Amino acid sequence: MNESKRNTTDGLFSGYQPEFDDITSAFRATANQPARIVKEAREVVEIARAFTDEVIRPSVAALDAAVTDDPHYLPWEFVKKANEWGLYTMFMPKIFGGKGYNFSCVNFFIEELGSACLAMANLVGVHYLGYGLLISSWNLGLINRVSRDIVKKEKRGEPCLVSLAMTEPDAGTDSQNVELMNTGNLRCIAKKVPGGYSLTGTKIFISNGHLSNWHVVHAYTDLDKASENTVMLLVNSEFKGFSLGKKENKMGQKGCPASELIFEACFISDDHVCIDNQQTKKLKRSPEKTNEQIFAYIWGASRASVGTFGVAGARGAYETALKFARDTSIRGTKLINQEWCQTLLARMYMNVAVARSACYEATQANALHGLWKLMNHKPVYYAALYTPRWVFKVISGLFNLPVATTLIRRINLDFQKDQEIDRVDGWGSIAKVAGTDAAMNNCRLAMELMGQDGIRQDRGLEKIIRDTRLLQIYEGTNEINTLNVFKRLIRRSCPESEVFSKANV
Amino acid sequence: MTATPGETELKLVDKTSAEFSRKELAQIMETAGCDSFSPEYQAVLEKAWELDFFHILLPEAAGGNGLGLGSLCTVLKNICTEDSSLGTIILATLAAYDVLLESQQEPLLAEFTVNQNHLRSFLIGLPLFLNPLEEGIDVVAARTSAGYSLSGSQPYLVLAGLAEKVLLPATIEGEEGFSYFLVDLAEAGADVSDPVVGMGNSACPVCDVELNNINGIQCCDPSKGGAIFSRISSKLSIALAAMQTGIMKGSFRDALAYTSNRKQGGRSIVHWSEVKKILSDMATNIQLAEMLVKQCCTSMELHEKNWQANADAAVIRITDMAYDVTTDGIRVMGGVGYMKDFHQERRFRDARHLMSVFGMLQLKKLSFLENHISKSAVHIA
């Protein structure tokens, strides 16, 4: 038996790499998930298409131009419209007051919005990134409170968004990988004070920062050993000591602000601590491993979504090129009837399809082992579906009991196997790279096809190219994600190897 | 070793243009940005004109200094290291002049080049991004008692709005092929749009133009328009390749500086093996591009049989390289590479913008075989 066989999971043939489960998430999820999810997905796509046609398409160019003319412009009008349509509570579980659409459907939704405008899709999608990180802490009381705040404000016509704050001025990659935290340049410090934490530091490139009411912030109680002293704090924009800094002037995705968040001795009370070492000390994994596990939960889900943004960008470029080919003649023949152009368009279509499949596999890895595993469990799914909302409202006080959070953390953190963490996180990275590279490839092909029409802003492709480039950068650069695939899915075949090894760090 | 006279001139051109780019052009990009109509940018344009960068390719008899394509490529490479808009303004003007030269319109040419004391009268606009042989022409010329009257649409006309006159390809009723016509856009009947916003080259103005019975001076016989386009596009494709090389050099320079200073995991990221690999790829591409441009210039100036094939092949590959290098230039800088505070995002846009000079890149790739295989079969084999 070779080394890789001895070091892998139990079960017949489990020693072979890749493991059966590593490459069959979508296949296995089909058998496991409630059949009704397909119906939900259809509904979600219908809503997304209606919203895209009614709200997004008519204002794509106008929003981009508004921010170009005034870099301080904030897209409140769009956010309010999305709020009216209920998009900020759409994928929030019903038990917390949300509309309860299954999270497995979120990427279908993102693709539709993003194929028309990546910036506007981000104005909706990034909210679920912040909310997803909050869920990754499995702090039920806090999740319940924030969710109900969002629902309440939505009803009042006041959009209430959540952002995720991780990147710092001198720490991008350092802030996202436990292996790099201790030698990196992290500066956001959380000092324990009576009744909570005092938070000081700066976060940058925070998507939707200027638009969000709540910010889920990563900070550190010991900067020299940040990997094992990370705290996740929930900060409201109205907290004393919090302020908004500059809004970045970006090449693309201009409609979605990238913000600087400044914390100056900002007091965060204990009941706004999502998770810290005090709360995790009874878990089976070490603080550093738990930290890494929480990263895997959020990256597994959010990178599948960024990959889907890529699918959307690739689709947008393909659709723009297709329209051009139908409208344009070269040497007296419509491009759409020239074989080389047909194969070019087919290549673009295939890029979209292959990337979508990778993202779908990642999405289903999450459904089986990741962020929404519990909600996809058939008894939980149908109980949530058929239980009247008032029942959840009545029992929501139970979520504040410490035992509820302890129980849910036991299920989601202690019971999650190492191989499941690898699978979810590894496939998140595969999806992210596959989707965003497909987008860049399609932009290139479309540009080569469209000539001067490709470089004109009023023809659409130019904006898609500017928007798409960012996808390869945020949520971990594609290079870091590629390395993460080695770490999560390849390294187990060669246990002697190191990732982020001392040779590099 | 003593430099030959040609080498001495080339070194001087290199030094002058590099200094101008670094000290004046780069400065303007930091402060005034890319607005061709701003007083600061106008001053830089005038300075480039005074330094004779617009005259390099013109023969001395036509009021130029006849330094040749090698010198032009050197100037454009240095300029585009900082800003490709100015490079495109020079390229468009010289392409228009080349059309006049190829059309043997020396007297017409002299009207622009001799005794001109301001730049705007010297500039001539041209639809630089159009391949009239492949993509079709919307402007039609009708004979009149006084000459020709032009009507139709000309989208994406480079330097319209800045230059007083433009050269347009137009078909003539009842005749095959197309002619180039010189048109004064100030005449009644010319409707010039607001500047068209494009991917890059923000300081090089471009407008859509509608013509309604406007006078045009015919510059060449319609049977010759295609051959003229083919020759000037091949020749100036070498200059275009030099511009792309300059953009790559700027991107690499800034990427190297950033990665040397930026630390992650406690170490400069330039020492991370993956980053090193990307930077090496960038440097390799630049090295190759410079070699190709030099080889193409020599090939053309020696009138080698296959110089057009060399030029067309080089620009296709160098365009691909510039696409990759400017993508990598952002890649190694992460989030800041995407922000307007740095220049990488502008180079990324400019490289894509220049992809379509002289027509769609896909068509350049597609037509290479039929344009050159019969002429260069021996060399390709």
Interface residues (C-beta under 8 A of the other chain):
Chain A: T167 D170 A171 G172 T173 D174 E179 L180 T183 G184 N185 I204 F205 E248 N249 K250 M251 G252 S329 I330 R331 G332 W340 C341 L344 M440 R444 M447 E448 L449 M450 G451 Q452 G454 I455 R456 Q457 D458 E462 I465 R466 R469 L470 Q472 I473 Y474 T477 N478 E479 L483 F500 A503 N504 V505
Chain B: F129 L130 N131 E134 E135 G136 P155 Y156 V196 V197 G198 M199 G200 K263 Q264 G265 G266 R267 H271 W272 S273 E274 V275 I278 Y323 T327 I330 R331 G334 G335 G337 Y338 M339 K340 D341 E345 F348 R349 R352 H353 M355 S356 G359 M360 L361 Q362 L363 K365 L366
